[in-house]
Amino acid sequence: MKEIIAEYESYLRGQRLSQNTLTSYIRDLEAFSLYLKENKVKNVLTVKRITVDAYIDSLKALGRANSTISRTTAALRKFYQCMLMQEKVRVNPVEGVEVPRVKKKLPEALTTREVVKLLSQPNESDLKGIRDKAMLELLYATGMKVSELIGLNMRDIDIRGGMVNCVSGRTERYIPIGKAAADALDNYIKKARPYLVSDTGVKNLFVNYSGTPLTRQGFWKILRHYAESAGIKTEINAQTLRNSFAVHLLQNGADINAVSEMLGHNDVVTTRVYNQVLKNNIKKIYKKAHPRA
């Protein structure tokens, strides 16, 4: 089984997947493999539909969230599709497997006022504040994922041209950055980064006090600290600024296809979820302002 998973992982690395997606697929497949071993099923390539159904039922019995079960089913379906394509199985045992419906949670977005307050929190009189200001400004200016932000290298930034090259998995996209983000980046690169980087061989744009690349967890702590300082009551996480970027652009008349491209979505349908946020905001404004609402 280990050999099959290793071969499958090699196959996935040839696809246009983010590292997080690839890791998730392999983790779900390994968990299924463990279940098969515990239930004396020796070969993953001989699994029948009844076994997959039993596995899904076991996840439900363990209290796994509907979203987790749905993701696991999708991962197993993709694995067997690959095996079917390679003629290692005759049928896909996951086809037709029913999964619980996942209620779509609308993306949380900050108001423009909240964003302004958040971005004004870093103290630019010290190295950390200068760095944090640049990170927050760039994240809101581009709508990048945090993994993309902390993965940026110096060569990915073109301050004079006002662009950033965002690399995600095997894909890359160019996103414009506004003056506020460009100024904050320029300030960071000139006044802070040279003192934070101890090894000139480090190419990462953003580093911590040890001169090494930032982690997702490290950025989350930074963001949470500034959100608390700003007194923001909205539940905020690393995705919130990405959501705010999209919603604020659409609110101001940006073309949804352009927003979709900047976000790196493969399909504009994915971006349309933000339209529902706009509709909800309009309803709130109407109920608050209209005398007969």
C-alpha positions as CSV (number, residue, x, y, z in Angstrom):
1,M,0.0,0.0,0.0
2,K,2.9,2.4,0.8
3,E,4.2,1.9,-2.7
4,I,0.9,2.7,-4.3
5,I,0.5,5.9,-2.2
6,A,4.0,6.9,-3.1
7,E,3.3,6.5,-6.8
8,Y,0.0,8.3,-6.4
9,E,1.7,11.2,-4.6
10,S,4.2,11.4,-7.5
11,Y,1.3,11.5,-9.9
12,L,-0.4,14.4,-7.9
13,R,2.8,16.4,-7.9
14,G,2.5,16.5,-11.7
15,Q,-0.9,18.0,-11.4
16,R,-1.6,21.7,-10.9
17,L,-2.4,21.4,-7.2
18,S,-1.4,23.5,-4.2
19,Q,0.8,21.9,-1.6
20,N,-2.1,22.1,0.9
21,T,-4.4,20.2,-1.4
22,L,-1.8,17.6,-2.2
23,T,-1.1,17.0,1.5
24,S,-4.8,16.7,2.2
25,Y,-5.4,14.1,-0.5
26,I,-2.5,12.0,0.8
27,R,-3.5,12.3,4.4
28,D,-7.1,11.2,3.6
29,L,-5.8,8.2,1.6
30,E,-3.4,7.2,4.4
31,A,-6.3,7.3,6.9
32,F,-8.4,5.1,4.6
33,S,-5.5,2.7,4.2
34,L,-5.2,2.4,8.0
35,Y,-9.0,1.6,8.2
36,L,-8.6,-1.1,5.6
37,K,-5.7,-2.6,7.5
38,E,-7.7,-2.6,10.7
39,N,-10.5,-4.4,8.9
40,K,-8.3,-7.0,7.3
41,V,-8.7,-5.6,3.8
42,K,-5.3,-6.3,2.3
43,N,-5.4,-4.6,-1.1
44,V,-6.7,-1.1,-1.7
45,L,-7.2,-2.0,-5.4
46,T,-9.8,-4.7,-4.7
47,V,-12.0,-2.5,-2.5
48,K,-15.7,-2.7,-3.2
49,R,-18.4,0.0,-2.8
50,I,-19.7,-1.7,0.4
51,T,-16.3,-1.1,2.1
52,V,-16.3,2.6,1.1
53,D,-19.8,3.0,2.5
54,A,-18.7,1.4,5.7
55,Y,-15.8,3.7,6.0
56,I,-18.0,6.8,5.5
57,D,-20.4,5.5,8.1
58,S,-17.4,5.0,10.5
59,L,-16.4,8.7,10.0
60,K,-20.0,9.7,10.8
61,A,-20.0,7.6,13.9
62,L,-16.8,9.3,15.0
63,G,-18.5,12.6,14.8
64,R,-16.5,13.9,11.8
65,A,-17.8,17.1,10.3
66,N,-19.8,17.0,7.1
67,S,-17.1,19.0,5.4
68,T,-14.4,16.5,6.4
69,I,-16.5,13.6,5.2
70,S,-17.1,15.4,1.9
71,R,-13.4,16.2,1.4
72,T,-12.4,12.6,2.3
73,T,-14.9,11.2,-0.3
74,A,-13.6,13.5,-2.9
75,A,-10.0,12.5,-2.2
76,L,-10.8,8.8,-2.5
77,R,-12.8,9.4,-5.6
78,K,-9.9,11.1,-7.2
79,F,-7.5,8.3,-6.2
80,Y,-9.7,5.6,-7.8
81,Q,-10.2,7.7,-10.9
82,C,-6.4,7.7,-11.3
83,M,-6.3,3.9,-10.7
84,L,-9.0,3.5,-13.2
85,M,-7.2,5.6,-15.8
86,Q,-4.1,3.5,-15.2
87,E,-6.2,0.3,-15.6
88,K,-5.3,-0.9,-12.1
89,V,-9.0,-1.2,-11.1
90,R,-12.0,-2.0,-13.3
91,V,-14.5,0.3,-11.5
92,N,-14.4,3.3,-9.2
93,P,-15.9,2.1,-5.9
94,V,-16.5,5.6,-4.7
95,E,-18.8,6.6,-7.6
96,G,-22.3,7.1,-6.4
97,V,-21.3,7.2,-2.7
98,E,-23.6,9.6,-0.9
99,V,-22.1,12.2,1.3
100,P,-23.8,14.6,3.7
101,R,-24.6,18.0,2.3
102,V,-22.2,20.7,3.4
103,K,-23.8,23.9,4.2
104,K,-21.8,26.7,2.5
105,K,-20.6,29.2,5.0
106,L,-20.4,32.7,3.6
107,P,-17.0,34.2,3.7
108,E,-16.4,36.7,6.5
109,A,-15.2,40.1,5.3
110,L,-14.2,43.3,7.2
111,T,-15.8,46.6,6.4
112,T,-13.6,49.3,4.8
113,R,-13.4,51.1,8.1
114,E,-12.2,48.0,9.9
115,V,-9.5,47.3,7.3
116,V,-8.2,50.9,7.6
117,K,-8.1,50.5,11.4
118,L,-6.3,47.2,11.1
119,L,-3.7,48.5,8.7
120,S,-2.9,51.4,10.9
121,Q,-2.0,49.3,13.9
122,P,1.7,48.4,13.2
123,N,4.2,50.7,14.8
124,E,6.5,51.8,12.0
125,S,9.1,53.1,14.4
126,D,10.6,49.6,14.8
127,L,11.7,46.8,12.4
128,K,8.8,44.5,13.3
129,G,6.2,47.2,12.8
130,I,7.6,48.1,9.4
131,R,7.6,44.4,8.3
132,D,4.1,43.8,9.6
133,K,2.7,47.0,7.9
134,A,4.1,45.7,4.6
135,M,2.6,42.3,5.0
136,L,-0.8,43.5,5.9
137,E,-0.9,46.1,3.2
138,L,0.3,43.6,0.6
139,L,-2.2,40.9,1.7
140,Y,-5.1,43.3,1.4
141,A,-3.8,44.8,-1.8
142,T,-3.6,41.5,-3.6
143,G,-6.0,39.0,-2.0
144,M,-3.2,36.4,-1.8
145,K,-3.4,33.4,0.4
146,V,-1.1,33.5,3.5
147,S,0.9,30.5,2.1
148,E,1.5,32.6,-1.0
149,L,2.4,35.7,1.0
150,I,5.0,34.0,3.1
151,G,6.3,32.1,0.1
152,L,7.2,35.3,-1.8
153,N,10.8,35.8,-2.8
154,M,12.5,39.1,-3.4
155,R,12.5,38.5,-7.2
156,D,8.7,38.3,-7.1
157,I,8.2,41.9,-6.2
158,D,8.3,44.8,-8.8
159,I,7.7,47.9,-6.8
160,R,8.4,50.3,-9.6
161,G,6.0,48.4,-11.9
162,G,3.5,48.0,-9.2
163,M,3.2,44.2,-9.6
164,V,3.8,41.0,-7.7
165,N,4.3,37.6,-9.1
166,C,2.3,35.1,-7.0
167,V,3.4,31.5,-7.3
168,S,1.0,28.8,-6.2
169,G,1.9,25.2,-6.8
170,R,2.7,24.9,-10.5
171,T,0.9,28.1,-11.5
172,E,1.7,31.8,-11.2
173,R,-0.2,35.0,-11.7
174,Y,0.7,38.6,-11.7
175,I,-1.3,40.9,-9.4
176,P,-1.2,44.7,-9.3
177,I,-0.4,46.4,-6.0
178,G,-1.6,49.9,-5.1
179,K,0.5,52.8,-3.9
180,A,-0.1,52.1,-0.2
181,A,1.2,48.6,-0.5
182,A,4.1,49.6,-2.7
183,D,5.2,52.3,-0.3
184,A,5.0,50.0,2.7
185,L,7.0,47.3,0.8
186,D,9.7,49.8,-0.3
187,N,10.0,51.0,3.3
188,Y,10.4,47.4,4.6
189,I,12.9,46.4,1.9
190,K,15.1,49.5,2.5
191,K,14.8,50.0,6.3
192,A,13.9,46.7,7.9
193,R,14.7,43.6,5.9
194,P,18.5,44.2,5.7
195,Y,18.6,44.2,9.5
196,L,16.4,41.1,9.9
197,V,18.2,38.9,7.4
198,S,21.4,37.5,8.8
199,D,22.2,35.3,5.8
200,T,22.3,37.0,2.4
201,G,21.4,33.7,0.9
202,V,17.8,33.9,2.2
203,K,15.6,34.9,-0.7
204,N,12.3,35.0,1.1
205,L,10.7,38.5,1.2
206,F,9.3,38.3,4.7
207,V,11.4,36.9,7.5
208,N,11.2,36.8,11.3
209,Y,13.7,38.1,13.9
210,S,15.9,35.0,13.3
211,G,16.2,35.9,9.7
212,T,14.3,32.8,8.6
213,P,11.1,32.6,6.6
214,L,7.8,33.2,8.5
215,T,5.3,30.4,9.1
216,R,1.6,30.4,8.7
217,Q,1.2,30.1,12.4
218,G,3.6,33.0,13.0
219,F,1.5,35.2,10.6
220,W,-1.7,34.2,12.3
221,K,-0.4,35.4,15.7
222,I,0.6,38.7,14.2
223,L,-2.8,39.2,12.5
224,R,-4.7,38.2,15.7
225,H,-2.6,40.7,17.8
226,Y,-3.4,43.6,15.5
227,A,-7.1,42.7,15.2
228,E,-7.3,42.7,19.0
229,S,-5.5,46.1,19.1
230,A,-7.9,47.5,16.5
231,G,-10.9,46.3,18.5
232,I,-12.3,44.4,15.6
233,K,-15.2,42.2,16.7
234,T,-15.6,40.3,13.5
235,E,-14.1,36.8,13.6
236,I,-10.8,37.3,11.8
237,N,-8.4,34.8,10.3
238,A,-5.9,34.7,7.5
239,Q,-8.6,34.3,4.9
240,T,-10.5,37.3,6.1
241,L,-8.3,39.9,4.3
242,R,-8.5,37.8,1.1
243,N,-12.3,37.9,1.4
244,S,-12.3,41.6,2.1
245,F,-10.1,42.2,-0.9
246,A,-12.7,40.5,-3.2
247,V,-15.8,42.0,-1.6
248,H,-14.5,45.5,-1.7
249,L,-13.4,45.3,-5.3
250,L,-16.8,43.9,-6.3
251,Q,-18.6,46.6,-4.2
252,N,-16.7,49.2,-6.2
253,G,-17.7,47.8,-9.6
254,A,-14.7,45.6,-10.4
255,D,-15.3,42.9,-13.1
256,I,-15.8,39.5,-11.5
257,N,-13.6,37.8,-14.1
258,A,-10.7,40.1,-13.2
259,V,-11.2,39.5,-9.5
260,S,-11.4,35.7,-10.1
261,E,-8.1,35.9,-12.0
262,M,-6.4,37.9,-9.3
263,L,-7.6,35.4,-6.6
264,G,-6.3,32.5,-8.7
265,H,-9.6,30.8,-8.9
266,N,-9.9,28.2,-11.7
267,D,-13.5,29.0,-12.3
268,V,-15.4,32.2,-11.9
269,V,-18.2,30.3,-10.2
270,T,-16.0,30.0,-7.1
271,T,-15.7,33.8,-7.0
272,R,-19.5,34.3,-7.2
273,V,-19.9,33.3,-3.5
274,Y,-18.8,36.9,-2.7
275,N,-21.8,38.2,-4.6
276,Q,-24.0,36.7,-1.8
277,V,-22.0,38.7,0.7
278,L,-22.8,41.8,-1.2
279,K,-26.5,40.9,-1.3
280,N,-26.6,40.3,2.4
281,N,-24.9,43.7,3.0
282,I,-27.5,45.5,0.9
283,K,-30.3,43.8,2.8
284,K,-28.8,45.0,6.1
285,I,-28.5,48.5,4.8
286,Y,-32.1,48.5,3.6
287,K,-33.5,47.1,6.8
288,K,-31.6,49.7,8.8
289,A,-32.3,52.7,6.7
290,H,-35.8,52.2,5.1
291,P,-38.6,53.5,7.3
292,R,-41.0,50.7,6.2
293,A,-38.5,47.8,6.3
